[in-house]
Amino acid sequence: MKKVVIAGGGVLGSQIAFQAAYCGFDVTIWLRSQGSIGRTQPKIDNLRKSYIDAIGLMDSPQGEANWCRGIADAGSFEPAKCLEQVEKAYSGIKLELDMAAAAADADIIIESVAENVKDKIAFYQALAPLMPEKTLLCTNSSTLLPSNFAKYTGRPEKYLSLHFANSIWKNNTAEVMAQDKTSKDAFDAVIAFANDIRMVALPVNKEKNGYLLNSMLVPFLFSGLDLYVNGVSDPASIDKAWKYGTGAPRGPFEIFDVVGITTARNIALQYQKVPGLFTPILRKMMMPYNFKGMLQLFDKMIAEGKLGRSTGEGFYKYSK
């Protein structure tokens, strides 16, 4: 594979694009509008800084504690070479509004649009006639099953899920999940691609909403949010309870701000519609949760433009 196209320039879309470009691929981000370019370019600017900062920490006396597996192997770390790759990635990523131009000659297209069923279906239907025969198509959906969309892609045998954790240059996992019609060749090719962009490819052998990571993460996030919307405590105290009690680097509300409030709302909404998102035991445990209050809170934050770190404010305020 040479040409990689990312559809959507959100938190993870921009990260996937930068990581693929860092690893030498020809990368294009397809965006819906001129306004999307204005929102995506600052993310790419920030990623350049994040990679440079990470390389500096890796080269410090505490390098082992700050290692980023997506940037370099411990035994072959060359700071100057890594910095050169960062600059090539930064200058090489293309932003494209024309879907046909973006899809032309693409070897793999990774859909990273909003976690919304109607939006994804509309995207696949528009893209289907524009893709070359060779193109593999993946979804980076956090909770939705690829089998729900396969028939809209025009190539179900070449369609599957490729899901990343946030901060992929540090948390370099890629969950690869097929649907019933995905060919073994396509599955193996996506596993190889994930490894080629310095991810640890994790095969998911059975379709599961939430895959591996989010099947564990989402119940934790909802548990924290439920404490807040029911007036039990405040976000800072809930985060501290988790961090100080477990040694984890972030609490649930810090994670919400990183993921983005819009994405968090979509996940909460999907939970109520997707019966397979949790095991029966987890679903029974979580039914008393105040999802109406959670959605009202998210709607209020979105209306006020408090979308998380990307906008400077979510549950917390962030300096530029």
Contacts in CASP RR format, 6 or more apart in sequence:
PFRMAT RR
TARGET T0000
AUTHOR 0000-0000-0000
METHOD contacts of the structure
MODEL  1
MKKVVIAGGGVLGSQIAFQAAYCGFDVTIWLRSQGSIGRTQPKIDNLRKS
YIDAIGLMDSPQGEANWCRGIADAGSFEPAKCLEQVEKAYSGIKLELDMA
AAAADADIIIESVAENVKDKIAFYQALAPLMPEKTLLCTNSSTLLPSNFA
KYTGRPEKYLSLHFANSIWKNNTAEVMAQDKTSKDAFDAVIAFANDIRMV
ALPVNKEKNGYLLNSMLVPFLFSGLDLYVNGVSDPASIDKAWKYGTGAPR
GPFEIFDVVGITTARNIALQYQKVPGLFTPILRKMMMPYNFKGMLQLFDK
MIAEGKLGRSTGEGFYKYSK
1 25 0 8 1.000
1 107 0 8 1.000
1 108 0 8 1.000
1 136 0 8 1.000
1 189 0 8 1.000
1 193 0 8 1.000
1 196 0 8 1.000
2 25 0 8 1.000
2 26 0 8 1.000
2 107 0 8 1.000
3 25 0 8 1.000
3 26 0 8 1.000
3 28 0 8 1.000
3 105 0 8 1.000
3 106 0 8 1.000
3 107 0 8 1.000
3 108 0 8 1.000
4 17 0 8 1.000
4 20 0 8 1.000
4 25 0 8 1.000
4 26 0 8 1.000
4 27 0 8 1.000
4 28 0 8 1.000
4 106 0 8 1.000
4 107 0 8 1.000
4 108 0 8 1.000
4 109 0 8 1.000
4 110 0 8 1.000
5 27 0 8 1.000
5 28 0 8 1.000
5 29 0 8 1.000
5 30 0 8 1.000
5 102 0 8 1.000
5 103 0 8 1.000
5 106 0 8 1.000
5 108 0 8 1.000
5 109 0 8 1.000
5 110 0 8 1.000
6 13 0 8 1.000
6 14 0 8 1.000
6 16 0 8 1.000
6 17 0 8 1.000
6 20 0 8 1.000
6 27 0 8 1.000
6 28 0 8 1.000
6 29 0 8 1.000
6 30 0 8 1.000
6 109 0 8 1.000
6 110 0 8 1.000
6 112 0 8 1.000
7 29 0 8 1.000
7 30 0 8 1.000
7 102 0 8 1.000
7 109 0 8 1.000
7 110 0 8 1.000
7 111 0 8 1.000
7 112 0 8 1.000
7 113 0 8 1.000
7 123 0 8 1.000
7 127 0 8 1.000
8 29 0 8 1.000
8 30 0 8 1.000
8 31 0 8 1.000
8 32 0 8 1.000
8 36 0 8 1.000
8 40 0 8 1.000
8 111 0 8 1.000
8 112 0 8 1.000
8 113 0 8 1.000
9 17 0 8 1.000
9 29 0 8 1.000
9 31 0 8 1.000
9 36 0 8 1.000
9 39 0 8 1.000
9 40 0 8 1.000
9 43 0 8 1.000
9 112 0 8 1.000
10 39 0 8 1.000
10 40 0 8 1.000
10 43 0 8 1.000
10 112 0 8 1.000
10 310 0 8 1.000
11 43 0 8 1.000
11 166 0 8 1.000
11 258 0 8 1.000
11 259 0 8 1.000
11 260 0 8 1.000
11 263 0 8 1.000
11 310 0 8 1.000
12 112 0 8 1.000
12 140 0 8 1.000
12 164 0 8 1.000
12 166 0 8 1.000
12 168 0 8 1.000
13 29 0 8 1.000
13 110 0 8 1.000
13 112 0 8 1.000
13 140 0 8 1.000
14 29 0 8 1.000
14 40 0 8 1.000
14 43 0 8 1.000
14 44 0 8 1.000
14 47 0 8 1.000
15 47 0 8 1.000
15 164 0 8 1.000
15 166 0 8 1.000
15 167 0 8 1.000
15 168 0 8 1.000
15 169 0 8 1.000
16 110 0 8 1.000
16 112 0 8 1.000
16 140 0 8 1.000
16 164 0 8 1.000
16 168 0 8 1.000
17 27 0 8 1.000
17 29 0 8 1.000
17 44 0 8 1.000
17 93 0 8 1.000
18 44 0 8 1.000
18 47 0 8 1.000
18 48 0 8 1.000
18 51 0 8 1.000
18 89 0 8 1.000
18 90 0 8 1.000
18 93 0 8 1.000
18 169 0 8 1.000
19 70 0 8 1.000
19 168 0 8 1.000
19 169 0 8 1.000
19 197 0 8 1.000
19 198 0 8 1.000
19 199 0 8 1.000
20 27 0 8 1.000
20 197 0 8 1.000
21 27 0 8 1.000
21 88 0 8 1.000
21 89 0 8 1.000
21 90 0 8 1.000
21 92 0 8 1.000
21 93 0 8 1.000
22 51 0 8 1.000
22 71 0 8 1.000
22 85 0 8 1.000
22 86 0 8 1.000
22 88 0 8 1.000
22 89 0 8 1.000
22 169 0 8 1.000
22 197 0 8 1.000
23 85 0 8 1.000
23 196 0 8 1.000
23 197 0 8 1.000
23 198 0 8 1.000
24 85 0 8 1.000
24 88 0 8 1.000
24 89 0 8 1.000
25 197 0 8 1.000
27 89 0 8 1.000
27 92 0 8 1.000
27 93 0 8 1.000
27 94 0 8 1.000
28 93 0 8 1.000
28 94 0 8 1.000
28 95 0 8 1.000
28 96 0 8 1.000
28 102 0 8 1.000
28 106 0 8 1.000
29 40 0 8 1.000
29 93 0 8 1.000
29 94 0 8 1.000
29 95 0 8 1.000
29 96 0 8 1.000
30 96 0 8 1.000
30 97 0 8 1.000
30 99 0 8 1.000
30 102 0 8 1.000
30 103 0 8 1.000
31 37 0 8 1.000
31 40 0 8 1.000
31 95 0 8 1.000
31 96 0 8 1.000
31 97 0 8 1.000
32 97 0 8 1.000
33 97 0 8 1.000
34 97 0 8 1.000
37 95 0 8 1.000
37 97 0 8 1.000
39 310 0 8 1.000
40 95 0 8 1.000
41 95 0 8 1.000
43 310 0 8 1.000
44 90 0 8 1.000
44 93 0 8 1.000
47 90 0 8 1.000
48 86 0 8 1.000
48 87 0 8 1.000
48 89 0 8 1.000
48 90 0 8 1.000
50 167 0 8 1.000
50 169 0 8 1.000
51 71 0 8 1.000
51 82 0 8 1.000
51 86 0 8 1.000
51 89 0 8 1.000
51 169 0 8 1.000
52 83 0 8 1.000
52 86 0 8 1.000
54 66 0 8 1.000
54 68 0 8 1.000
54 71 0 8 1.000
54 169 0 8 1.000
54 170 0 8 1.000
55 68 0 8 1.000
55 71 0 8 1.000
55 79 0 8 1.000
55 82 0 8 1.000
55 83 0 8 1.000
55 86 0 8 1.000
56 79 0 8 1.000
57 63 0 8 1.000
57 66 0 8 1.000
58 66 0 8 1.000
58 67 0 8 1.000
58 68 0 8 1.000
58 71 0 8 1.000
58 72 0 8 1.000
58 77 0 8 1.000
58 79 0 8 1.000
59 77 0 8 1.000
59 79 0 8 1.000
60 66 0 8 1.000
64 74 0 8 1.000
67 74 0 8 1.000
68 169 0 8 1.000
68 170 0 8 1.000
68 172 0 8 1.000
69 170 0 8 1.000
69 172 0 8 1.000
69 198 0 8 1.000
69 200 0 8 1.000
70 168 0 8 1.000
70 169 0 8 1.000
70 170 0 8 1.000
70 172 0 8 1.000
70 198 0 8 1.000
70 199 0 8 1.000
71 82 0 8 1.000
71 169 0 8 1.000
71 198 0 8 1.000
72 78 0 8 1.000
72 82 0 8 1.000
96 102 0 8 1.000
99 126 0 8 1.000
99 127 0 8 1.000
99 130 0 8 1.000
100 130 0 8 1.000
103 109 0 8 1.000
103 127 0 8 1.000
103 130 0 8 1.000
103 131 0 8 1.000
103 132 0 8 1.000
103 135 0 8 1.000
104 130 0 8 1.000
104 132 0 8 1.000
105 132 0 8 1.000
106 131 0 8 1.000
106 132 0 8 1.000
106 135 0 8 1.000
107 134 0 8 1.000
107 135 0 8 1.000
107 136 0 8 1.000
108 135 0 8 1.000
108 136 0 8 1.000
108 137 0 8 1.000
108 138 0 8 1.000
108 190 0 8 1.000
108 193 0 8 1.000
109 127 0 8 1.000
109 131 0 8 1.000
109 135 0 8 1.000
109 136 0 8 1.000
109 137 0 8 1.000
109 138 0 8 1.000
110 138 0 8 1.000
110 139 0 8 1.000
110 140 0 8 1.000
110 162 0 8 1.000
111 120 0 8 1.000
111 123 0 8 1.000
111 124 0 8 1.000
111 137 0 8 1.000
111 138 0 8 1.000
111 139 0 8 1.000
111 140 0 8 1.000
111 141 0 8 1.000
112 140 0 8 1.000
113 119 0 8 1.000
113 120 0 8 1.000
113 123 0 8 1.000
114 120 0 8 1.000
114 262 0 8 1.000
114 263 0 8 1.000
114 266 0 8 1.000
115 141 0 8 1.000
115 142 0 8 1.000
115 143 0 8 1.000
115 144 0 8 1.000
115 263 0 8 1.000
115 266 0 8 1.000
115 267 0 8 1.000
115 270 0 8 1.000
116 266 0 8 1.000
117 144 0 8 1.000
117 148 0 8 1.000
120 139 0 8 1.000
120 141 0 8 1.000
120 144 0 8 1.000
120 149 0 8 1.000
121 149 0 8 1.000
121 152 0 8 1.000
124 137 0 8 1.000
124 149 0 8 1.000
124 152 0 8 1.000
124 153 0 8 1.000
124 154 0 8 1.000
125 152 0 8 1.000
127 137 0 8 1.000
127 153 0 8 1.000
128 152 0 8 1.000
128 153 0 8 1.000
128 154 0 8 1.000
128 155 0 8 1.000
131 137 0 8 1.000
131 155 0 8 1.000
135 155 0 8 1.000
135 158 0 8 1.000
136 158 0 8 1.000
136 159 0 8 1.000
136 186 0 8 1.000
136 189 0 8 1.000
136 190 0 8 1.000
136 193 0 8 1.000
137 153 0 8 1.000
137 155 0 8 1.000
137 158 0 8 1.000
137 159 0 8 1.000
138 159 0 8 1.000
138 160 0 8 1.000
138 161 0 8 1.000
138 162 0 8 1.000
138 190 0 8 1.000
139 146 0 8 1.000
139 149 0 8 1.000
139 159 0 8 1.000
139 160 0 8 1.000
139 161 0 8 1.000
139 162 0 8 1.000
140 161 0 8 1.000
140 162 0 8 1.000
140 163 0 8 1.000
140 164 0 8 1.000
141 161 0 8 1.000
141 163 0 8 1.000
142 163 0 8 1.000
142 210 0 8 1.000
142 211 0 8 1.000
142 214 0 8 1.000
142 263 0 8 1.000
142 267 0 8 1.000
143 209 0 8 1.000
143 210 0 8 1.000
143 214 0 8 1.000
143 218 0 8 1.000
143 267 0 8 1.000
143 270 0 8 1.000
143 271 0 8 1.000
143 274 0 8 1.000
143 277 0 8 1.000
144 209 0 8 1.000
144 270 0 8 1.000
144 274 0 8 1.000
145 161 0 8 1.000
145 179 0 8 1.000
145 207 0 8 1.000
145 209 0 8 1.000
146 159 0 8 1.000
146 160 0 8 1.000
146 161 0 8 1.000
146 177 0 8 1.000
146 178 0 8 1.000
146 179 0 8 1.000
146 182 0 8 1.000
146 207 0 8 1.000
147 179 0 8 1.000
147 180 0 8 1.000
147 207 0 8 1.000
149 159 0 8 1.000
150 156 0 8 1.000
150 159 0 8 1.000
150 179 0 8 1.000
150 180 0 8 1.000
150 181 0 8 1.000
153 159 0 8 1.000
156 179 0 8 1.000
156 181 0 8 1.000
156 182 0 8 1.000
157 181 0 8 1.000
157 182 0 8 1.000
157 183 0 8 1.000
157 186 0 8 1.000
158 182 0 8 1.000
158 183 0 8 1.000
158 186 0 8 1.000
159 179 0 8 1.000
159 181 0 8 1.000
159 182 0 8 1.000
159 186 0 8 1.000
160 176 0 8 1.000
160 177 0 8 1.000
160 178 0 8 1.000
160 179 0 8 1.000
160 182 0 8 1.000
160 186 0 8 1.000
160 187 0 8 1.000
160 190 0 8 1.000
161 175 0 8 1.000
161 176 0 8 1.000
161 177 0 8 1.000
161 178 0 8 1.000
161 179 0 8 1.000
161 204 0 8 1.000
161 211 0 8 1.000
162 174 0 8 1.000
162 175 0 8 1.000
162 176 0 8 1.000
162 190 0 8 1.000
162 193 0 8 1.000
162 194 0 8 1.000
163 174 0 8 1.000
163 175 0 8 1.000
163 177 0 8 1.000
163 210 0 8 1.000
163 211 0 8 1.000
163 213 0 8 1.000
163 214 0 8 1.000
164 173 0 8 1.000
164 174 0 8 1.000
164 175 0 8 1.000
164 199 0 8 1.000
165 171 0 8 1.000
165 172 0 8 1.000
165 173 0 8 1.000
165 213 0 8 1.000
166 258 0 8 1.000
166 259 0 8 1.000
167 258 0 8 1.000
168 174 0 8 1.000
168 199 0 8 1.000
172 198 0 8 1.000
172 199 0 8 1.000
172 200 0 8 1.000
173 199 0 8 1.000
173 200 0 8 1.000
173 202 0 8 1.000
173 213 0 8 1.000
174 194 0 8 1.000
174 197 0 8 1.000
174 199 0 8 1.000
174 200 0 8 1.000
174 201 0 8 1.000
174 202 0 8 1.000
175 202 0 8 1.000
175 204 0 8 1.000
175 211 0 8 1.000
175 212 0 8 1.000
175 213 0 8 1.000
176 187 0 8 1.000
176 190 0 8 1.000
176 191 0 8 1.000
176 194 0 8 1.000
176 201 0 8 1.000
176 202 0 8 1.000
176 203 0 8 1.000
176 204 0 8 1.000
177 203 0 8 1.000
177 204 0 8 1.000
177 207 0 8 1.000
177 208 0 8 1.000
177 211 0 8 1.000
178 186 0 8 1.000
178 187 0 8 1.000
178 207 0 8 1.000
179 207 0 8 1.000
187 203 0 8 1.000
191 201 0 8 1.000
191 203 0 8 1.000
194 200 0 8 1.000
194 201 0 8 1.000
195 201 0 8 1.000
202 212 0 8 1.000
204 211 0 8 1.000
204 212 0 8 1.000
208 215 0 8 1.000
208 276 0 8 1.000
209 215 0 8 1.000
209 274 0 8 1.000
209 276 0 8 1.000
209 277 0 8 1.000
210 218 0 8 1.000
210 277 0 8 1.000
214 267 0 8 1.000
215 278 0 8 1.000
217 255 0 8 1.000
218 267 0 8 1.000
218 271 0 8 1.000
218 277 0 8 1.000
218 278 0 8 1.000
219 278 0 8 1.000
219 282 0 8 1.000
219 285 0 8 1.000
219 286 0 8 1.000
220 252 0 8 1.000
221 252 0 8 1.000
221 255 0 8 1.000
221 256 0 8 1.000
221 264 0 8 1.000
222 268 0 8 1.000
222 271 0 8 1.000
222 286 0 8 1.000
222 289 0 8 1.000
222 294 0 8 1.000
223 252 0 8 1.000
223 289 0 8 1.000
224 238 0 8 1.000
224 242 0 8 1.000
224 252 0 8 1.000
224 253 0 8 1.000
225 252 0 8 1.000
225 253 0 8 1.000
225 256 0 8 1.000
225 294 0 8 1.000
225 297 0 8 1.000
226 289 0 8 1.000
226 290 0 8 1.000
226 294 0 8 1.000
227 233 0 8 1.000
227 238 0 8 1.000
228 234 0 8 1.000
228 235 0 8 1.000
228 238 0 8 1.000
228 253 0 8 1.000
228 297 0 8 1.000
229 290 0 8 1.000
229 293 0 8 1.000
229 294 0 8 1.000
229 296 0 8 1.000
229 297 0 8 1.000
230 290 0 8 1.000
233 241 0 8 1.000
235 253 0 8 1.000
235 315 0 8 1.000
235 316 0 8 1.000
236 253 0 8 1.000
236 316 0 8 1.000
238 251 0 8 1.000
238 252 0 8 1.000
238 253 0 8 1.000
239 250 0 8 1.000
239 251 0 8 1.000
239 252 0 8 1.000
239 253 0 8 1.000
239 254 0 8 1.000
242 248 0 8 1.000
242 251 0 8 1.000
242 252 0 8 1.000
243 249 0 8 1.000
243 250 0 8 1.000
243 251 0 8 1.000
250 258 0 8 1.000
253 315 0 8 1.000
253 316 0 8 1.000
254 315 0 8 1.000
254 316 0 8 1.000
256 264 0 8 1.000
256 308 0 8 1.000
256 314 0 8 1.000
256 315 0 8 1.000
257 308 0 8 1.000
257 309 0 8 1.000
257 314 0 8 1.000
257 315 0 8 1.000
257 316 0 8 1.000
257 318 0 8 1.000
258 308 0 8 1.000
258 309 0 8 1.000
260 307 0 8 1.000
260 308 0 8 1.000
260 309 0 8 1.000
260 310 0 8 1.000
261 298 0 8 1.000
261 301 0 8 1.000
261 302 0 8 1.000
261 306 0 8 1.000
261 307 0 8 1.000
261 308 0 8 1.000
261 314 0 8 1.000
262 298 0 8 1.000
262 302 0 8 1.000
262 307 0 8 1.000
264 298 0 8 1.000
265 295 0 8 1.000
265 298 0 8 1.000
265 299 0 8 1.000
265 302 0 8 1.000
268 291 0 8 1.000
268 294 0 8 1.000
268 295 0 8 1.000
268 298 0 8 1.000
269 295 0 8 1.000
270 277 0 8 1.000
271 277 0 8 1.000
271 278 0 8 1.000
271 291 0 8 1.000
272 291 0 8 1.000
275 283 0 8 1.000
276 283 0 8 1.000
277 283 0 8 1.000
278 286 0 8 1.000
301 307 0 8 1.000
301 314 0 8 1.000
305 311 0 8 1.000
305 313 0 8 1.000
306 313 0 8 1.000
306 314 0 8 1.000
306 315 0 8 1.000
307 314 0 8 1.000
308 314 0 8 1.000
308 315 0 8 1.000
308 318 0 8 1.000
309 318 0 8 1.000
312 318 0 8 1.000
312 320 0 8 1.000
END
